[in-house]
Structures are given as structure tokens and as C-alpha cells.
Amino acid sequence: MPEISRFYGVIIRIFFNDHNPPHFHVEYQDYEATIDIENGVVKGEMPRRALKLVYEWLDLHKDELIENWELAQNQEPLKKIEPLN
């Protein structure tokens, strides 16, 4: 499960050949969730503060996330995405 970004203790990953809809996995401390790239729907649990940071990052990098999703579906290397600063 390749890590594509990390910021403020938040780790973002995309799995190869994962199920639709396009989404990414988030880890923060003992919490884990998946977030739909298109609509931001969350499955799992994440503290509100961490989720706010993830949404801010998602808004900045949506196109890059879609590109990485497509790369992962084709078993191609993923690209790192800039962290939230």
C-alpha cells in the first residue's frame, strides 16, 4: 500500500487494484478511514481536526489523486503528492 503523502501525522495511501469508487486511505494515530476522492464521503473514523486537514489537502490535490488512482488501477508506480504546509 504505497504512501503518497504525509503531513501533521496524517498518512495518505492508495492501494493497487482497489475497488471503486476512487478513494484513498487515511491513517492518523489509531484512526483509519477511506475518503472518496470525488465527493469526500468518509468511511471509518477520524478526529475532526485531522479530517479538516485532509479535506483541505484533498481540495488542493484532487486531480493528482485521480491520476494516482488510475495509475494504481493499472499497476503503475504512484506519484508522491505535496503535503499540506
C-alpha positions as CSV (number, residue, x, y, z in Angstrom):
1,M,0.0,0.0,0.0
2,P,2.1,2.9,-1.3
3,E,2.2,6.1,0.8
4,I,1.6,9.1,-1.4
5,S,1.7,11.9,1.2
6,R,2.3,12.6,4.9
7,F,1.6,15.8,6.9
8,Y,0.9,16.6,10.5
9,G,0.9,12.9,11.5
10,V,-1.7,12.1,8.7
11,I,-0.6,9.4,6.3
12,I,-2.3,9.1,2.9
13,R,-2.2,5.8,0.9
14,I,-3.7,4.4,-2.3
15,F,-3.9,0.6,-2.8
16,F,-3.2,-1.1,-6.1
17,N,-6.3,-2.7,-7.8
18,D,-8.6,-1.3,-5.0
19,H,-12.4,-1.3,-5.5
20,N,-14.4,1.6,-6.9
21,P,-15.3,4.4,-6.3
22,P,-11.9,6.1,-6.4
23,H,-10.8,6.7,-2.9
24,F,-7.7,7.0,-0.6
25,H,-6.9,5.6,2.8
26,V,-6.1,7.9,5.7
27,E,-4.3,7.0,8.9
28,Y,-3.9,9.3,11.9
29,Q,-2.8,7.9,15.3
30,D,-5.1,4.9,15.9
31,Y,-7.7,6.0,13.4
32,E,-8.3,4.8,9.9
33,A,-10.7,5.8,7.2
34,T,-11.2,5.9,3.5
35,I,-12.3,9.0,1.7
36,D,-14.0,9.2,-1.7
37,I,-12.0,11.4,-4.0
38,E,-15.0,12.8,-5.9
39,N,-17.4,13.7,-3.0
40,G,-15.3,13.4,0.2
41,V,-17.5,10.8,1.8
42,V,-15.7,9.2,4.8
43,K,-15.9,5.6,5.8
44,G,-14.3,4.9,9.2
45,E,-13.4,7.2,12.0
46,M,-11.1,10.2,12.1
47,P,-10.8,13.1,14.6
48,R,-12.5,16.3,13.3
49,R,-9.2,18.3,13.4
50,A,-7.4,15.7,11.2
51,L,-10.3,15.3,8.9
52,K,-10.4,19.1,8.3
53,L,-6.7,19.0,7.3
54,V,-7.4,16.0,5.0
55,Y,-10.3,17.9,3.3
56,E,-8.1,21.0,2.8
57,W,-5.4,18.8,1.2
58,L,-8.0,17.0,-0.9
59,D,-9.2,20.3,-2.3
60,L,-5.7,21.2,-3.4
61,H,-4.8,17.8,-4.9
62,K,-7.9,16.3,-6.3
63,D,-6.6,16.0,-9.9
64,E,-3.4,14.4,-8.6
65,L,-5.3,11.9,-6.6
66,I,-7.4,10.9,-9.6
67,E,-4.2,10.5,-11.6
68,N,-2.7,8.3,-8.9
69,W,-6.0,6.2,-8.6
70,E,-5.7,5.5,-12.4
71,L,-2.0,4.6,-12.1
72,A,-2.8,2.2,-9.2
73,Q,-5.6,0.5,-11.2
74,N,-3.0,-0.1,-14.0
75,Q,-0.4,-1.4,-11.5
76,E,1.9,1.6,-12.3
77,P,4.1,3.4,-9.9
78,L,2.3,6.2,-7.9
79,K,3.5,9.8,-7.7
80,K,4.1,11.5,-4.4
81,I,1.8,14.4,-3.6
82,E,3.0,17.5,-1.8
83,P,2.0,17.6,1.9
84,L,-0.2,20.2,3.4
85,N,2.0,23.1,4.7
